[in-house]
Structures are given as C-alpha cells and as structure tokens.
C-alpha cells in the first residue's frame, strides 16, 4: 500500500480561498476512487496550512489518482500551491483498539456488511462489558480490518469470533487471515468458536463441531487446546439481536 503524509501550504489569502472553495469536491472525488483507502486533508491551527494523510491500495491506484487530479479542476487551480509531503510504503499493523477508534470501527462494520446490525452488535458488546478483545488491522493511519472476540458461557474458557470485517476495497490481501492469526496468538488458552466458511477457517485449525448451541449447524467451528467432542455454549446476550 502507498501512503502520503505532509502539508498543503497556501502562500497568500487567494490561495487559501482557492483551497477552501475547491477542496471539498476534490476530497469527494478522491475518496470515490476504487483504489483509495484514506484521503484526509484538514486545516491545521495555521489558517494557511492543511495536513495531508492519504492511503492507496497500491502504486497503480496512486498513479491513477495523480492522473485524475492533474486533469481535474482542482489540479488546474491548485497547481502552484506548495505541497510538502512524504511518500511511504504502508504496512499492515495489528493492535488492540483504542478509545478513539470506536467511530472508525463502527463505520467500517457498516460499510463491510452494508448495514448497521454488526456495528450495533459490537457496540452492545462494548457497552455490556462483553468485548473481550477488539483487534485492529491498520495501515497508514486507516483502520482496514476489525475482529471482535466475546466470552462464551461454557464449561471451559471460550471466546466467540464475530464479527470479522475488512474494508471492501482492501479485501483479498490477507488482512482477514492476519486478524485470525492475531486472535489465536492473543487467546492461546481459550477455545475459539466461529460461525463461518469452513474452507477459510479450516486453514487456521478450526474444525466443525456438533455442540449444543443456538447457532448449531455445519458452519459452527472451533479450535483450541483439547477440543472436546461435546460441549454446551451460549453467546453473549448481544447476539440475541441477530435473531
């Protein structure tokens, strides 16, 4: 992935007015580009300086953005305005969520699942104190993936994996796999339970289980130390909202 960070600097009131007038459309068009993962340009405390933080899926997407920008009204009107930025290769970083991540996580969930059910689920888990782990995949300051783990009522320590979300434009690049591996590393002593595609989760040691659960069926899978043949599990109350 390709990131850029730096500043846009107006040298006169006229240039500052040009930025203020034409930047909103440039932001909208840039964010609509299929290879754009983040495009933030915001005014700093200095009224003549804007902070730039952007992220593209790859070099080709960055080049396409440059070409579109050069041919646009913004490109023509802002051509002489000073840009001072650094281009860098943005790698995926895995971490726990921070308090300031909440809004971005909920937005990611709504975009990924094309609705708010999963976002409400995660927020309810958080409010109920049932969000045992909230894991983030980030690159260039953009949250591209999220995985929630919540406690299961079980005879042995167990956690449910749900939901797992990756920004649609960033899918197909191994982010979901990295989050699953991260979850396994974070909770090595727990049984991990998921309702999902066996071909995908089987890669990480999950196997189908015939356990007593409201979600019992061919998609119910688990992994962990000394995986029992029989068990009774119950998800956190927030899952009742999923029907």
TAGI-V43065 format. One record per run of one state. SS is the DSSP state (@ for helix, = for strand, . for the rest). FROM is the first residue (numbers start at 1). LEN is the number of residues. If there is no record, write none. Layout:
# TAGI-V43065
ss:SS from:FROM len:LEN
ss:SS from:FROM len:LEN
This chain:
# TAGI-V43065
ss:. from:1 len:1
ss:= from:2 len:8
ss:. from:10 len:3
ss:@ from:13 len:19
ss:. from:32 len:4
ss:= from:36 len:8
ss:. from:44 len:5
ss:= from:49 len:8
ss:. from:57 len:2
ss:@ from:59 len:12
ss:. from:71 len:2
ss:@ from:73 len:5
ss:. from:78 len:4
ss:= from:82 len:8
ss:. from:90 len:3
ss:= from:93 len:4
ss:. from:97 len:2
ss:@ from:99 len:15
ss:. from:114 len:3
ss:@ from:117 len:11
ss:. from:128 len:5
ss:= from:133 len:7
ss:. from:140 len:2
ss:= from:142 len:10
ss:. from:152 len:1
ss:= from:153 len:1
ss:. from:154 len:4
ss:= from:158 len:9
ss:. from:167 len:1
ss:@ from:168 len:3
ss:. from:171 len:4
ss:@ from:175 len:12
ss:. from:187 len:4
ss:= from:191 len:5
ss:. from:196 len:2
ss:@ from:198 len:7
ss:. from:205 len:2
ss:= from:207 len:2
ss:. from:209 len:3
ss:= from:212 len:1
ss:. from:213 len:7
ss:= from:220 len:4
ss:. from:224 len:8
ss:= from:232 len:1
ss:. from:233 len:1
ss:= from:234 len:1
ss:. from:235 len:2
ss:@ from:237 len:6
ss:. from:243 len:1
